[in-house]
Amino acid sequence: MGSTDDLRYRLVEHKRGWREGFTKKYNINRLMYFETFHEPRRAAAREKQIKKYSRKKKIALFTPSNPGWKDLSDDVFLPGL
């Protein structure tokens, strides 16, 4: 969970283990869902909102758009990585 102005680079950081923290510790590196915003403040507010969600509510948020829980980064952002 996080916001960035360069999603492709952020994905590379996570896939290669360059970014310290929760995702590296637990080897979480799949992109299941994302939203786009034109204003950083709105992105930050949405991130705060989603971080408060329970795991169940987070799954309910992304499952309709990604019912197979596919790693979206593989096809959309990182072909050939």
ROGURO-91616 format. One record per residue: x negated, y negated, z negated of N, C-alpha, C, O in turn; residue in one letter; residue number from 1. Coordinates in Angstrom, 3 decimals, always signed. Layout:
N
<mise n_x="X" n_y="Y" n_z="Z" ca_x="X" ca_y="Y" ca_z="Z" c_x="X" c_y="Y" c_z="Z" o_x="X" o_y="Y" o_z="Z" res="A" n="NUM"/>
...
% end
This chain:
81
<mise n_x="-0.852" n_y="+1.161" n_z="+0.000" ca_x="+0.000" ca_y="+0.000" ca_z="+0.000" c_x="-0.897" c_y="-1.223" c_z="+0.000" o_x="-1.846" o_y="-1.312" o_z="-0.780" res="M" n="1"/>
<mise n_x="-0.596" n_y="-2.145" n_z="+0.863" ca_x="-1.381" ca_y="-3.363" ca_z="+0.914" c_x="-1.063" c_y="-4.146" c_z="+2.160" o_x="-0.424" o_y="-3.646" o_z="+3.085" res="G" n="2"/>
<mise n_x="-1.517" n_y="-5.386" n_z="+2.170" ca_x="-1.302" ca_y="-6.204" ca_z="+3.352" c_x="-2.648" c_y="-6.563" c_z="+3.963" o_x="-3.668" o_y="-6.615" o_z="+3.276" res="S" n="3"/>
<mise n_x="-2.629" n_y="-6.808" n_z="+5.269" ca_x="-3.840" ca_y="-7.130" ca_z="+5.996" c_x="-3.479" c_y="-7.882" c_z="+7.261" o_x="-2.352" o_y="-7.791" o_z="+7.746" res="T" n="4"/>
<mise n_x="-4.427" n_y="-8.618" n_z="+7.789" ca_x="-4.209" ca_y="-9.259" ca_z="+9.086" c_x="-4.891" c_y="-8.459" c_z="+10.196" o_x="-4.868" o_y="-8.863" o_z="+11.358" res="D" n="5"/>
<mise n_x="-5.494" n_y="-7.329" n_z="+9.840" ca_x="-6.142" ca_y="-6.461" ca_z="+10.825" c_x="-5.868" c_y="-5.003" c_z="+10.442" o_x="-6.706" o_y="-4.344" o_z="+9.827" res="D" n="6"/>
<mise n_x="-4.698" n_y="-4.518" n_z="+10.809" ca_x="-4.271" ca_y="-3.176" ca_z="+10.409" c_x="-5.201" c_y="-2.097" c_z="+10.946" o_x="-5.498" o_y="-1.135" o_z="+10.239" res="L" n="7"/>
<mise n_x="-5.659" n_y="-2.240" n_z="+12.171" ca_x="-6.557" ca_y="-1.243" ca_z="+12.757" c_x="-7.825" c_y="-1.085" c_z="+11.903" o_x="-8.224" o_y="+0.037" o_z="+11.591" res="R" n="8"/>
<mise n_x="-8.453" n_y="-2.200" n_z="+11.528" ca_x="-9.667" ca_y="-2.121" ca_z="+10.715" c_x="-9.363" c_y="-1.540" c_z="+9.337" o_x="-10.141" o_y="-0.746" o_z="+8.808" res="Y" n="9"/>
<mise n_x="-8.240" n_y="-1.935" n_z="+8.763" ca_x="-7.858" ca_y="-1.416" ca_z="+7.448" c_x="-7.695" c_y="+0.101" c_z="+7.489" o_x="-8.089" o_y="+0.804" o_z="+6.559" res="R" n="10"/>
<mise n_x="-7.109" n_y="+0.596" n_z="+8.577" ca_x="-6.952" ca_y="+2.044" ca_z="+8.732" c_x="-8.304" c_y="+2.734" c_z="+8.832" o_x="-8.512" o_y="+3.784" o_z="+8.225" res="L" n="11"/>
<mise n_x="-9.215" n_y="+2.156" n_z="+9.586" ca_x="-10.566" ca_y="+2.729" ca_z="+9.700" c_x="-11.219" c_y="+2.780" c_z="+8.324" o_x="-11.835" o_y="+3.785" o_z="+7.969" res="V" n="12"/>
<mise n_x="-11.091" n_y="+1.710" n_z="+7.549" ca_x="-11.658" ca_y="+1.689" ca_z="+6.192" c_x="-11.148" c_y="+2.867" c_z="+5.364" o_x="-11.927" o_y="+3.546" o_z="+4.694" res="E" n="13"/>
<mise n_x="-9.861" n_y="+3.100" n_z="+5.414" ca_x="-9.274" ca_y="+4.186" ca_z="+4.626" c_x="-9.666" c_y="+5.556" c_z="+5.180" o_x="-10.010" o_y="+6.456" o_z="+4.414" res="H" n="14"/>
<mise n_x="-9.618" n_y="+5.718" n_z="+6.480" ca_x="-9.949" ca_y="+7.015" ca_z="+7.094" c_x="-11.388" c_y="+7.418" c_z="+6.806" o_x="-11.677" o_y="+8.597" o_z="+6.602" res="K" n="15"/>
<mise n_x="-12.283" n_y="+6.449" n_z="+6.788" ca_x="-13.707" ca_y="+6.744" ca_z="+6.582" c_x="-14.143" c_y="+6.626" c_z="+5.126" o_x="-15.313" o_y="+6.841" o_z="+4.811" res="R" n="16"/>
<mise n_x="-13.215" n_y="+6.288" n_z="+4.240" ca_x="-13.533" ca_y="+6.214" ca_z="+2.817" c_x="-14.357" c_y="+5.007" c_z="+2.429" o_x="-15.068" o_y="+5.048" o_z="+1.425" res="G" n="17"/>
<mise n_x="-14.281" n_y="+3.935" n_z="+3.195" ca_x="-15.062" ca_y="+2.735" ca_z="+2.913" c_x="-14.437" c_y="+1.867" c_z="+1.838" o_x="-15.132" o_y="+1.043" o_z="+1.245" res="W" n="18"/>
<mise n_x="-13.173" n_y="+2.019" n_z="+1.572" ca_x="-12.457" ca_y="+1.154" ca_z="+0.634" c_x="-12.284" c_y="+1.888" c_z="-0.694" o_x="-11.663" o_y="+2.949" o_z="-0.752" res="R" n="19"/>
<mise n_x="-12.837" n_y="+1.316" n_z="-1.752" ca_x="-12.724" ca_y="+1.906" ca_z="-3.086" c_x="-11.308" c_y="+1.745" c_z="-3.621" o_x="-10.567" o_y="+0.857" o_z="-3.201" res="E" n="20"/>
<mise n_x="-10.950" n_y="+2.607" n_z="-4.543" ca_x="-9.671" ca_y="+2.469" ca_z="-5.212" c_x="-8.842" c_y="+3.738" c_z="-5.152" o_x="-9.359" o_y="+4.828" o_z="-4.907" res="G" n="21"/>
<mise n_x="-7.554" n_y="+3.575" n_z="-5.378" ca_x="-6.609" ca_y="+4.681" ca_z="-5.479" c_x="-6.643" c_y="+5.575" c_z="-4.244" o_x="-6.691" o_y="+6.800" o_z="-4.358" res="F" n="22"/>
<mise n_x="-6.616" n_y="+4.958" n_z="-3.063" ca_x="-6.544" ca_y="+5.762" ca_z="-1.839" c_x="-7.801" c_y="+6.598" c_z="-1.635" o_x="-7.711" o_y="+7.733" o_z="-1.167" res="T" n="23"/>
<mise n_x="-8.953" n_y="+6.069" n_z="-1.972" ca_x="-10.187" ca_y="+6.845" ca_z="-1.832" c_x="-10.246" c_y="+7.945" c_z="-2.900" o_x="-10.607" o_y="+9.085" o_z="-2.607" res="K" n="24"/>
<mise n_x="-9.897" n_y="+7.598" n_z="-4.111" ca_x="-9.943" ca_y="+8.562" ca_z="-5.217" c_x="-9.080" c_y="+9.789" c_z="-4.932" o_x="-9.479" o_y="+10.914" o_z="-5.233" res="K" n="25"/>
<mise n_x="-7.910" n_y="+9.578" n_z="-4.359" ca_x="-6.978" ca_y="+10.677" ca_z="-4.110" c_x="-6.910" c_y="+11.090" c_z="-2.639" o_x="-6.025" o_y="+11.845" o_z="-2.237" res="Y" n="26"/>
<mise n_x="-7.860" n_y="+10.583" n_z="-1.838" ca_x="-7.964" ca_y="+10.921" ca_z="-0.414" c_x="-6.631" c_y="+10.708" c_z="+0.321" o_x="-6.168" o_y="+11.569" o_z="+1.070" res="N" n="27"/>
<mise n_x="-6.047" n_y="+9.557" n_z="+0.086" ca_x="-4.797" ca_y="+9.189" ca_z="+0.757" c_x="-5.169" c_y="+8.291" c_z="+1.923" o_x="-5.634" o_y="+7.167" o_z="+1.734" res="I" n="28"/>
<mise n_x="-4.959" n_y="+8.800" n_z="+3.135" ca_x="-5.392" ca_y="+8.016" ca_z="+4.283" c_x="-4.439" c_y="+8.119" c_z="+5.476" o_x="-4.838" o_y="+7.889" o_z="+6.617" res="N" n="29"/>
<mise n_x="-3.197" n_y="+8.461" n_z="+5.209" ca_x="-2.211" ca_y="+8.532" ca_z="+6.293" c_x="-1.330" c_y="+7.289" c_z="+6.271" o_x="-0.932" o_y="+6.815" o_z="+5.207" res="R" n="30"/>
<mise n_x="-1.032" n_y="+6.772" n_z="+7.455" ca_x="-0.106" ca_y="+5.659" ca_z="+7.586" c_x="+1.277" c_y="+6.235" c_z="+7.842" o_x="+1.527" o_y="+6.820" o_z="+8.896" res="L" n="31"/>
<mise n_x="+2.164" n_y="+6.071" n_z="+6.887" ca_x="+3.501" ca_y="+6.638" ca_z="+6.993" c_x="+4.528" c_y="+5.589" c_z="+7.422" o_x="+5.560" o_y="+5.919" o_z="+8.006" res="M" n="32"/>
<mise n_x="+4.232" n_y="+4.328" n_z="+7.125" ca_x="+5.224" ca_y="+3.263" ca_z="+7.319" c_x="+4.496" c_y="+1.931" c_z="+7.298" o_x="+3.501" o_y="+1.776" o_z="+6.591" res="Y" n="33"/>
<mise n_x="+4.978" n_y="+0.982" n_z="+8.058" ca_x="+4.447" ca_y="-0.371" ca_z="+7.954" c_x="+5.508" c_y="-1.364" c_z="+8.403" o_x="+6.438" o_y="-1.021" o_z="+9.133" res="F" n="34"/>
<mise n_x="+5.349" n_y="-2.581" n_z="+7.957" ca_x="+6.207" ca_y="-3.688" ca_z="+8.354" c_x="+5.297" c_y="-4.817" c_z="+8.806" o_x="+4.165" o_y="-4.929" o_z="+8.336" res="E" n="35"/>
<mise n_x="+5.778" n_y="-5.647" n_z="+9.706" ca_x="+4.988" ca_y="-6.787" ca_z="+10.161" c_x="+5.661" c_y="-8.087" c_z="+9.737" o_x="+6.887" o_y="-8.194" o_z="+9.695" res="T" n="36"/>
<mise n_x="+4.829" n_y="-9.060" n_z="+9.427" ca_x="+5.290" ca_y="-10.377" ca_z="+9.001" c_x="+4.428" c_y="-11.435" c_z="+9.668" o_x="+3.254" o_y="-11.202" o_z="+9.955" res="F" n="37"/>
<mise n_x="+5.011" n_y="-12.589" n_z="+9.909" ca_x="+4.258" ca_y="-13.706" ca_z="+10.481" c_x="+3.713" c_y="-14.623" c_z="+9.388" o_x="+2.799" o_y="-15.411" o_z="+9.630" res="H" n="38"/>
<mise n_x="+4.271" n_y="-14.515" n_z="+8.203" ca_x="+3.847" ca_y="-15.363" ca_z="+7.092" c_x="+3.267" c_y="-14.506" c_z="+5.969" o_x="+3.958" o_y="-13.637" o_z="+5.437" res="E" n="39"/>
<mise n_x="+2.005" n_y="-14.741" n_z="+5.604" ca_x="+1.366" ca_y="-13.951" ca_z="+4.542" c_x="+2.137" c_y="-13.950" c_z="+3.224" o_x="+2.143" o_y="-12.945" o_z="+2.512" res="P" n="40"/>
<mise n_x="+2.782" n_y="-15.059" n_z="+2.897" ca_x="+3.546" ca_y="-15.106" ca_z="+1.630" c_x="+4.695" c_y="-14.115" c_z="+1.636" o_x="+4.984" o_y="-13.483" o_z="+0.619" res="R" n="41"/>
<mise n_x="+5.350" n_y="-13.978" n_z="+2.780" ca_x="+6.458" ca_y="-13.017" ca_z="+2.864" c_x="+5.937" c_y="-11.585" c_z="+2.781" o_x="+6.557" o_y="-10.722" o_z="+2.160" res="R" n="42"/>
<mise n_x="+4.804" n_y="-11.347" n_z="+3.409" ca_x="+4.195" ca_y="-10.010" ca_z="+3.337" c_x="+3.833" c_y="-9.671" c_z="+1.893" o_x="+4.093" o_y="-8.562" o_z="+1.427" res="A" n="43"/>
<mise n_x="+3.238" n_y="-10.623" n_z="+1.191" ca_x="+2.853" ca_y="-10.397" ca_z="-0.207" c_x="+4.077" c_y="-10.155" c_z="-1.083" o_x="+4.051" o_y="-9.294" o_z="-1.962" res="A" n="44"/>
<mise n_x="+5.139" n_y="-10.903" n_z="-0.849" ca_x="+6.363" ca_y="-10.725" ca_z="-1.633" c_x="+6.969" c_y="-9.352" c_z="-1.374" o_x="+7.426" o_y="-8.686" o_z="-2.303" res="A" n="45"/>
<mise n_x="+6.973" n_y="-8.929" n_z="-0.117" ca_x="+7.522" ca_y="-7.608" ca_z="+0.226" c_x="+6.670" c_y="-6.501" c_z="-0.393" o_x="+7.201" o_y="-5.515" o_z="-0.903" res="R" n="46"/>
<mise n_x="+5.354" n_y="-6.668" n_z="-0.346" ca_x="+4.461" ca_y="-5.685" ca_z="-0.955" c_x="+4.740" c_y="-5.549" c_z="-2.450" o_x="+4.825" o_y="-4.436" o_z="-2.969" res="E" n="47"/>
<mise n_x="+4.881" n_y="-6.670" n_z="-3.135" ca_x="+5.196" ca_y="-6.634" ca_z="-4.569" c_x="+6.505" c_y="-5.896" c_z="-4.818" o_x="+6.621" o_y="-5.105" o_z="-5.754" res="K" n="48"/>
<mise n_x="+7.491" n_y="-6.169" n_z="-3.963" ca_x="+8.801" ca_y="-5.533" ca_z="-4.102" c_x="+8.674" c_y="-4.010" c_z="-3.948" o_x="+9.191" o_y="-3.256" o_z="-4.771" res="Q" n="49"/>
<mise n_x="+7.997" n_y="-3.573" n_z="-2.910" ca_x="+7.875" ca_y="-2.136" ca_z="-2.646" c_x="+7.033" c_y="-1.448" c_z="-3.723" o_x="+7.319" o_y="-0.307" o_z="-4.085" res="I" n="50"/>
<mise n_x="+6.010" n_y="-2.113" n_z="-4.236" ca_x="+5.173" ca_y="-1.512" ca_z="-5.281" c_x="+5.973" c_y="-1.194" c_z="-6.542" o_x="+5.602" o_y="-0.307" o_z="-7.311" res="K" n="51"/>
<mise n_x="+7.055" n_y="-1.909" n_z="-6.749" ca_x="+7.907" ca_y="-1.653" ca_z="-7.914" c_x="+8.840" c_y="-0.464" c_z="-7.697" o_x="+9.415" o_y="+0.057" o_z="-8.653" res="K" n="52"/>
<mise n_x="+8.989" n_y="-0.038" n_z="-6.455" ca_x="+9.874" ca_y="+1.086" ca_z="-6.142" c_x="+9.356" c_y="+2.380" c_z="-6.749" o_x="+8.150" o_y="+2.566" o_z="-6.914" res="Y" n="53"/>
<mise n_x="+10.264" n_y="+3.250" n_z="-7.072" ca_x="+9.884" ca_y="+4.602" ca_z="-7.492" c_x="+9.395" c_y="+5.368" c_z="-6.259" o_x="+9.630" o_y="+4.947" o_z="-5.127" res="S" n="54"/>
<mise n_x="+8.732" n_y="+6.465" n_z="-6.482" ca_x="+8.269" ca_y="+7.301" ca_z="-5.367" c_x="+9.455" c_y="+7.718" c_z="-4.496" o_x="+9.375" o_y="+7.701" o_z="-3.268" res="R" n="55"/>
<mise n_x="+10.545" n_y="+8.088" n_z="-5.146" ca_x="+11.742" ca_y="+8.517" ca_z="-4.434" c_x="+12.282" c_y="+7.406" c_z="-3.526" o_x="+12.678" o_y="+7.663" o_z="-2.389" res="K" n="56"/>
<mise n_x="+12.294" n_y="+6.200" n_z="-4.027" ca_x="+12.805" ca_y="+5.079" ca_z="-3.245" c_x="+11.852" c_y="+4.737" c_z="-2.087" o_x="+12.303" o_y="+4.357" o_z="-1.006" res="K" n="57"/>
<mise n_x="+10.542" n_y="+4.871" n_z="-2.312" ca_x="+9.565" ca_y="+4.637" ca_z="-1.234" c_x="+9.746" c_y="+5.669" c_z="-0.122" o_x="+9.703" o_y="+5.326" o_z="+1.059" res="K" n="58"/>
<mise n_x="+9.943" n_y="+6.904" n_z="-0.493" ca_x="+10.169" ca_y="+7.962" ca_z="+0.503" c_x="+11.452" c_y="+7.680" c_z="+1.273" o_x="+11.494" o_y="+7.855" o_z="+2.491" res="I" n="59"/>
<mise n_x="+12.492" n_y="+7.247" n_z="+0.581" ca_x="+13.753" ca_y="+6.917" ca_z="+1.244" c_x="+13.589" c_y="+5.733" c_z="+2.195" o_x="+14.311" o_y="+5.633" o_z="+3.187" res="A" n="60"/>
<mise n_x="+12.661" n_y="+4.850" n_z="+1.906" ca_x="+12.405" ca_y="+3.702" ca_z="+2.771" c_x="+11.795" c_y="+4.125" c_z="+4.101" o_x="+12.245" o_y="+3.671" o_z="+5.152" res="L" n="61"/>
<mise n_x="+10.776" n_y="+4.989" n_z="+4.077" ca_x="+10.089" ca_y="+5.305" ca_z="+5.322" c_x="+10.612" c_y="+6.540" c_z="+6.051" o_x="+10.373" o_y="+6.675" o_z="+7.251" res="F" n="62"/>
<mise n_x="+11.296" n_y="+7.421" n_z="+5.390" ca_x="+11.735" ca_y="+8.661" ca_z="+6.033" c_x="+12.657" c_y="+8.443" c_z="+7.241" o_x="+12.502" o_y="+9.153" o_z="+8.235" res="T" n="63"/>
<mise n_x="+13.594" n_y="+7.510" n_z="+7.209" ca_x="+14.435" ca_y="+7.328" ca_z="+8.409" c_x="+13.631" c_y="+6.981" c_z="+9.673" o_x="+13.992" o_y="+7.418" o_z="+10.766" res="P" n="64"/>
<mise n_x="+12.566" n_y="+6.215" n_z="+9.539" ca_x="+11.767" ca_y="+5.848" ca_z="+10.709" c_x="+10.639" c_y="+6.839" c_z="+10.982" o_x="+10.017" o_y="+6.790" o_z="+12.043" res="S" n="65"/>
<mise n_x="+10.371" n_y="+7.734" n_z="+10.042" ca_x="+9.303" ca_y="+8.722" ca_z="+10.194" c_x="+9.733" c_y="+10.030" c_z="+9.516" o_x="+9.128" o_y="+10.444" o_z="+8.527" res="N" n="66"/>
<mise n_x="+10.775" n_y="+10.677" n_z="+10.046" ca_x="+11.331" ca_y="+11.851" ca_z="+9.369" c_x="+10.368" c_y="+13.037" c_z="+9.269" o_x="+10.507" o_y="+13.861" o_z="+8.366" res="P" n="67"/>
<mise n_x="+9.410" n_y="+13.136" n_z="+10.165" ca_x="+8.445" ca_y="+14.234" ca_z="+10.105" c_x="+7.216" c_y="+13.914" c_z="+9.285" o_x="+6.293" o_y="+14.725" o_z="+9.214" res="G" n="68"/>
<mise n_x="+7.183" n_y="+12.745" n_z="+8.665" ca_x="+6.057" ca_y="+12.281" ca_z="+7.855" c_x="+4.759" c_y="+12.328" c_z="+8.653" o_x="+3.712" o_y="+12.718" o_z="+8.138" res="W" n="69"/>
<mise n_x="+4.843" n_y="+11.932" n_z="+9.897" ca_x="+3.696" ca_y="+11.933" ca_z="+10.790" c_x="+2.752" c_y="+10.779" c_z="+10.439" o_x="+3.198" o_y="+9.696" o_z="+10.060" res="K" n="70"/>
<mise n_x="+1.449" n_y="+11.021" n_z="+10.568" ca_x="+0.463" ca_y="+9.967" ca_z="+10.371" c_x="+0.527" c_y="+9.047" c_z="+11.585" o_x="+0.057" o_y="+9.410" o_z="+12.663" res="D" n="71"/>
<mise n_x="+1.094" n_y="+7.881" n_z="+11.422" ca_x="+1.295" ca_y="+6.960" ca_z="+12.525" c_x="-0.010" c_y="+6.401" c_z="+13.080" o_x="-0.063" o_y="+5.984" o_z="+14.237" res="L" n="72"/>
<mise n_x="-1.045" n_y="+6.390" n_z="+12.277" ca_x="-2.315" ca_y="+5.826" ca_z="+12.729" c_x="-2.943" c_y="+6.649" c_z="+13.846" o_x="-3.638" o_y="+6.095" o_z="+14.698" res="S" n="73"/>
<mise n_x="-2.716" n_y="+7.938" n_z="+13.859" ca_x="-3.346" ca_y="+8.804" ca_z="+14.857" c_x="-2.967" c_y="+8.430" c_z="+16.280" o_x="-3.841" o_y="+8.344" o_z="+17.143" res="D" n="74"/>
<mise n_x="-1.712" n_y="+8.212" n_z="+16.540" ca_x="-1.248" ca_y="+7.931" ca_z="+17.896" c_x="-1.167" c_y="+6.442" c_z="+18.214" o_x="-1.429" o_y="+6.031" o_z="+19.344" res="D" n="75"/>
<mise n_x="-0.812" n_y="+5.652" n_z="+17.242" ca_x="-0.528" ca_y="+4.255" ca_z="+17.504" c_x="-1.755" c_y="+3.354" c_z="+17.423" o_x="-1.918" o_y="+2.451" o_z="+18.243" res="V" n="76"/>
<mise n_x="-2.618" n_y="+3.594" n_z="+16.439" ca_x="-3.702" ca_y="+2.638" ca_z="+16.196" c_x="-5.111" c_y="+3.168" c_z="+16.421" o_x="-6.009" o_y="+2.389" o_z="+16.740" res="F" n="77"/>
<mise n_x="-5.326" n_y="+4.451" n_z="+16.265" ca_x="-6.687" ca_y="+4.961" ca_z="+16.270" c_x="-6.943" c_y="+6.080" c_z="+17.259" o_x="-7.612" o_y="+7.052" o_z="+16.910" res="L" n="78"/>
<mise n_x="-6.443" n_y="+5.984" n_z="+18.468" ca_x="-6.725" ca_y="+7.087" ca_z="+19.392" c_x="-8.234" c_y="+7.242" c_z="+19.582" o_x="-8.949" o_y="+6.277" o_z="+19.853" res="P" n="79"/>
<mise n_x="-8.689" n_y="+8.472" n_z="+19.432" ca_x="-10.099" ca_y="+8.772" ca_z="+19.652" c_x="-11.019" c_y="+8.462" c_z="+18.496" o_x="-12.235" o_y="+8.571" o_z="+18.658" res="G" n="80"/>
<mise n_x="-10.508" n_y="+8.081" n_z="+17.333" ca_x="-11.388" ca_y="+7.778" ca_z="+16.191" c_x="-12.131" c_y="+9.008" c_z="+15.755" o_x="-12.917" o_y="+8.952" o_z="+14.810" res="L" n="81"/>
% end
